[in-house]
Amino acid sequence: MVTALAVVLQTIILATMFVSLKRASDQMTRIASDLHGRINPIISRIDFLVGETQPRIVNMVTDASEVVHIARSQAQKVDRVLTEALDRMRIQLIHADQILTGALESIDDAGSSVRRTLLGPVQQASAVIRGIKTGLEVLRSFRRPTSERPAPPSDSSDEGMFI
């Protein structure tokens, strides 16, 4: 009898556990279906948005790539133009420097020619005059008595006459 009572008691406990598990399973099924009902529209909306925006994103990336390519080619063109302009300007500066150097050399040569042409005869005439003056002084000194003779003139400016 005790065994029969134990078996009945175990059967009641097992039946209660089965009912509780069945309720929990039903509740979990309802929660899962409710969650599935709520998440499905979100997932389908996200899928729709990704599908709709993917071509736009691809177009934006393609456009950005084209803009970068165009900008790179324009930068290369600008670099080429600036390099050519700088080279031309450098050549023009060298040419202007050569012209100015030639002009300054011509002016210097002209100045030297003028000095030689004008100052040479003037210096020669001055030297002749000084020579005559010195000669006259020497002649005068011969006429004077020896005690009155002045010392020969020491003109240091004659040194500048010789070139």
MODELLER restraints for C-alpha pairs under 7 A, 6 or more apart:
rsr = mdl.restraints
at = mdl.atoms
rsr.add(forms.Gaussian(group=physical.xy_distance, feature=features.Distance(at['CA:123:A'], at['CA:161:A']), mean=6.34, stdev=0.5))
rsr.add(forms.Gaussian(group=physical.xy_distance, feature=features.Distance(at['CA:141:A'], at['CA:149:A']), mean=5.68, stdev=0.5))
